[in-house]
Amino acid sequence: MLDKLEEIYSRYLNLEEQMSDPEIISDMNKYKKISQSYKELKEIVEAYKIYKETVEGIEAAQEMLKEDDPEMQEMAKEELSTLKKKEVELNEEIKYLLIPKDPEDSKDVIFEIRSGTGGDEASIFAGDLYRMYSKYFEIRGFKTEVVSINEGTVGGYSKIVIEVNGENVYGTLKFESGAHRVQRVPKTESQGRVHTSAATVVVMPKLEMEDININKADLKVDTFRSSGAGGQHVNKTESGVRFTHLPTGIVAESTDGRSQIKNREIAIQRLYSKIYEAQREKHENEVASKRKSLVGSGDRSGKIRTYNYPQNRVTDHRINLTLYSLDKIIEGNINDVIEALQVAENTEKLKAQEES
């Protein structure tokens, strides 16, 4: 482990040196990436320094035990006991810090909420989820921009798409992808019966051209008029945008935004995501020994969480977590759920790391 930590420390120093290079400082994109990498390594480097000092302290205390002076030996025993305990704690901490992070964790996201089964109540629930996440984003200091909104007929949304920007956004929100289920008496229910409705959440990392292997020459771009409801603006202008990746035939389009510029951004992000997923799947198939986390699989078809209003209960089915604090969670206090999912993911990664 020390060899690996020394290697990380050398990389950290190299990044620190690059950050003072005038050529890199003048290139904002390059500087931002190096700065991000430097920041990611800082925590583990600080832990490594403390660990190294602790190991050196243990060696010094063991030398003191060889002294003839009984008082010195007693001091060395006490010091050794304290430092050994500290070494064990640091060992565990560093093991977790050494768990490989997903490369897209630091990325901003496209966050989409859609009403599912349950009619009007599903749209109302989608609105409740949007309110819950908006409050959480505010608590975390994330910045948001609404891309498109389709309102429900009696409230809430049939679909809402937003961009979320900040620090480690995808790493924080990636476990929210999936089907969310609500059990409660709807406002539209006159008999007081509990109904079950659903909404789906999709969290997609914002990818750049350089994140995946795409040649601009391989892209075909088409614009078209949006069909269906949307008013005169949508029907009279070619605001819809479609990208086709010629080598793979992968197609992505958008009519979500009112402007062609916004639709280009959304469509290209969808294309990046589709191609990235295809490339990642190919890589995972090639590296068959690599375990894929159940928590992080992002299966959108499966039910991931239930919000039960009569029992004030929230259950995350992937990790069998049940909290009787729905009233607080729906107000944006979802950090306990997110942290539990992150711990489960890291525990699984650590287990895979130890087995390999």
N, C-alpha and C positions, 0 to 999 in steps of 0.2 A: 504493500500500500504506500509506503514511503516513497518508492520510486515513482509511482503514479502521481503522487502529490508534488514531488519535486519537478516533474515534467509540467504539471499545471502551473506551478509557480514561475517556471521559466517562460511559459507562454504569457502569463500575466505581466511579467516585466517587459516582454517584447511588445505587448499591446500598449503598455504605458509609454514606452519609447516612441511607438508609432503615433500616439496621440499628440506628441509635441513636434511631429514632422510637418513643416509648412506646406508641403505638397498634399498631404492628407487633410490637413486643416482646411485647405482651400476647396476640397471636394466634400461637400456636405453629406452626400449619401454614403461615401466611404467612411467619413469620420463618424457618422451616426452608427454604422454597423460595428466599427471597432470599439466605439464607446460602449455600445450595448454588450459586446462580448466581454469587455473589461469589467463592466458592472456585474455581469453574471458570475465572473470568477472571483470577485472580491470577497464574498462571504466564505468561500472554501479556502481561499488563501489566508484569510485572517484566522480561520479555525486551524489551518495547517501550522501557522506560526506558533500558536498556543500549544498545539500538540507536540511540536518539535522542542519547545522550551520544557514541556512536561517530561518528555523522554530524556532530555539532557539532565533535568533535575533528578530523575530516578537513577540515572547512571552515577551522578555525583553523590547521592544519598547512599548508594550501594558501596561506593568507595569509602565513605565515612564509617560504614559498618566495620571496616577492616581496622579502624583506629583502636588503640589500646585503652583509650579514655572511655570509661563506662558512661559518663555523662554525654559525650559526643555520640556514642552508640545509641543511647536512648533517644536523643534528638533525631538521629538518622532514621530510627524505626518509625517515629511519629511522622516525619516528613515523607518517608517511603509509603506509609499507609495512606496518607492524604493524596499523594501524587498517583499512586496505583489506581485509586478510586476515580480520580480525575481522568486518567488515561482510558479507563473503560468507558466512561461517559463520552469522552471525545471520540473514541473509536466508533461508537454507535452514531453519533452526530455526523461524523465524516462519511460513514457508510451511506447515509441518506443523501448527503450533499453530493456524493459521487454518482448517484443514480442519474443516468443520462436523461437530459430534458428533451422533450419533443422540440424539434427545431422551429416549429411554427408557434410555440407558446407565447413568444413575445409579440406576435402580430396583432394588429387591430382586427375587428371582425365585422361581417355583415350578419345582423341578427334579425331573424324572421319569425314572426308568430302568426299562425293560421288557425282559424276555428276548425274544429273537426266534427265528429258526430255529436248531435244534440241540438241542432237547429239554432234558434235565437239564443238559447242559454249558452251554447258553445261560443258564440260571438261575444257575449257578455263576459264569459270566463277568459277569453283571449284578451279582452280589455283589462280584466283584473290582473292577468299575468304581466301585461305591458306596464301597468301601474306599479306592480311589485318590483319588476326589474328596473324600471326608471328610478325608483327610490334607492335601490341597491347601487345602481351606477353612480348616483349622486353621492351616496355614502363613501364609495370607493374613489371618488374623484375622476371617474371616467367621463369623457365628453361624448355627447350623442348628437346625431343629425338624422331627422326623419327623412327617409328616401321616398316612401310611398305609403298611403293609407287607403284602405277600403273599409268604410264603416259598416257596421251591422245595421239591420233594419230597426232594431229596438234598443240599440246601444252596443258599446264595445266595437270590435273589429272582426271582419271576416279575414282580413290580412293586414299586417303592418310590417314594414321593413325599415330598419334603422342601421346606421353605421355607428359603431362604438369604438372610441379611440382612447388610448391611455397606456399604462404600463402593465405588461403581462396580461393583456385582455383575453386572448384566446386560451392561454393556460388557465385562466380563472373560470371562463364561461363554457369551455368545450364540453363539459359533462351535462350541460343543460339541453343538448340536442336529444329529441325524442318526443314521445307522446305523454302529455300531462293530462291526468284525469281528475275531474272534480265531482264530488258527491255532496249534494245539498238540495234544499227546497228552492227551486227557481222563483224569481219574481213573477214569472209568467204562469206559475202553478197556483190554481185556486183551491185545490184539495189538500194542500199541505204535504204532498208526497215527495220523498227524496228521489231526485233524478241523478243519473250519471251522464256527464258530458265530457268532451275532450277537446284539447287544442294541441297542436304540434309546434315545437320550437326547433329551428334549424340555426346552428351557429357555424358560420363558414369563415375561416381565416382569410384576411385580405392578402392576396398573393401578388407579387410583382413578376414581371416578365423574367427577371433574373433568377427567380426562385425555381423555375421549371424550364425544361428544355423546349423553348418555342422560338422559332425563327419567324420574324415579322412577314417574310416573303411567303410563308406557309399559311397565312391567314386570308380568308376571303370575307369581305364585309358587305352586308346588304342592309338597306333601310327599307322600311315598309310602313304602311298605315295600320294603326292598331284597329282591331275589330271589336265589336261588342260595345258595352256601355263605356262611357268615358267623356261624353260631351263633344262639342264641335271641335275643340282644339285637337283632341286625339284623332278624330276621324278625318280632319282636313290637312293634317301635316304628317310627314313621314318621320314620326318620332321613334317608332320601333326600330331596334337594331339587332341584327343577327350576325354572329361570327361563326365561321366554319373553319376548323383546323384540317386542312387538306390531307396531310399524311395519315391521319387517323379517322377522319370523317366525323369527329366529335363536333356537335353543334350546340351553341348556347345563344339565347336571345333574351331581350328584355323589352317590356312595354310598361314597366312599373313607374318610371319617372315621367314627368310631363315634358321634359326636354330631351332632345336627341343626345346631347352631351352626357346627361345623367344616365341615360339608357346604355350608352356606349360603356361607361364605367361599370355598370351593373353586369352587362353582358360579358365583358372581358373578364370580370372577376369570376363569373360562373364558368366561363371557359377554362380559366386558369385552374379552378377548383376541380373540374371534371378531368382535365389532363393530369393534374397533380395526383388525384385519386387513382387514376389508371397506372401512372408511373409507380406510385407507392405500392399498389397491389402487386405489380409485377416484381418489385423489389422484395416484397414480403414472401412471395412464392419462391423466389430464388433462394432466400435465406429462410429455409423451412424450420430451422432450429429456433428462430426467434419467436418467443411467445407473444401473442397479441392480447392485450389487456381487455377483459370483459367490460370493465368500467369505461374505458376509453374508446370502445368500438363505435360509439355514436350511432347505434342502430335506431333509425327514426321510426321503424315500424312497431317496435316493442314499447309497451307501457313502461315508463321509467319512474313515474311519481304519481301518488294519489293525494289529493287535498280533500279531506273529509271534514266538512263544516260542523255537522251535529256533534262529532267527537273532538273537535278542535285539534285534529290529528293530520300530520303530514308523514307519509311513508315513502321512502325511496327504495324501490323494489330491487335494485341492483346490489345494494349492500345491506339489505334488511334493516335499514335505519328508520325508526319511528320516533317522532317528536310530537308531544302534545302542546304545541305552541303555534298553531296555525295563525292565530290572531296577530302574532308578532311577525311571523314569516311573511304573511301576505302584505305586511307594511314595509317590506324590503329587507328584513333582518334574516337573510338566507345564508349568511356566512358560515354558520354551524354545519349546514348541509353541504355546502361547497368544500369546506375544509375536510369533512368526513370522507368525501369522495376522493379528494386529493391524497389523503392518508392511505385509503384503500388502494389507490393506483400505485403509490410509491411502495407500499408493502408488497404488492404483487411483483413490481419491477425488481425489488430487492431480492425477493425469493428466486426469481428467474436468473438474476445476476449471480447468486450464490450457487445455483444448480449448474450453471454453465462453466 
